[in-house]
Amino acid sequence: MYAQMVKSENTDNGPELDAFQVRIDAGEKIEPKDWMPAGYRKTLIRQISQHAHSEIVGQLPEGNWITRAPTLERKAILLAKVQDEAGHGLYLYCAAETLGVSRDELTEMLLDGRMKYSSIFNYPTLTWADIGAIGWLVDGAAIMNQVPLQRTSYGPYARAMVRICKEESFHQRQGYDIMMKMAQGSDAQKRMAQDALNRYWYPSLMMFGPSDKESVHSAQSMKWRIKINSNDELRQKFVDQTVPQAEYLGLTVPDDNLRLNPETGHYEFSEPDWSEFFEVLNGNGPCNKERLEARNKAWDDGQWVRDGMMAHARKKAARAAASQVAAE
């Protein structure tokens, strides 16, 4: 979900690869010093880093609302949520670093366009109800994808997801609580909640990536258990869970074709506009330029902090070396 269009590849062969797959099939966790196929490592770096970038960029649509939240309590809750997202990014960057890539490298690849982040964060937050819709729909979709990732085959990634999932559950609940308050409020507030649902419904469905018939790289990722469920499986679970929640709120999912199939027990629903998805993913969404400009500015403005920390680290290392020489 935070790894839309990540390509997996397998160029290794031989007995080591066969033994590796046996470990995967047995449910063993792969650790950083274990042998792994080059394609496995490369796919993990792509997926984990895109997930990390999404957590960091995901702060931007909500951060603008911290000072404009309607009450002090809502400000504190939203501030805590945005701080959580920063922490999630750090956990995931650390997991990616165990694969031999530095955080600076990953950030530079994001800033120059070589790496992506989730398409959902290229949509604007126009009203306070959008903050509710992000918590309810976007973080709800994140949970749908991330809970299975606690069982992913790469140990550092799976362990990072345990805490992330617990915190995402809080995020989803606070979003749904905002929507409930607005849906039960004045007519204007309910219209605002409905409008947010209308605008965020299909972008949320796109978060899981293109349909399985178009997602040609999922098979290898699922064989390696980097990915646990297919895009369409997760999207269906999300719709089945979310539609009753919308009905409870008294809101209408913006899909004329939505219906519960009594035979399957699943909702039938309209596909998103995949041309829009690819446009946004390719940098042509409503806020793509704004998001990358914000990240580039933060990187440039933080250069003096990074320089200072590196200088301190060098001095600390020099003192330690001098003390070692003196002790000898």
Buried (B, 14 or more C-beta within 10 A) or exposed (E): BBBBBBEBBBEBEEEEBEEBEEBBEEEBBBEBEEEBBEBBBBBBBBBBBBBBBBBBBBBBBBBEBBEEBEEEEBBEBBBEBBEBBEEBBBBBBBBBBBBEBEBEBBBEBBBEEEBBBBBBBBBEBEBBBBBBBBBBBBBBBBBBBBBBBBEBBBBBBBBBBEEBBEBBBBBBBBBBBBBBBBBEEEEEBBEBBBBBBBBBBBBBBBBBBBBBEEBEBBEBBBBBBBBBBBBBBBBBBBBBBBBEBBEEBEBEBBBEEBEEEEEEEEBEBBEBEEEBBBBBBEEEBEBBEBBBEBBEEEBEEEEEEEEEEEEEEEEEEEEEEEEEEEEE
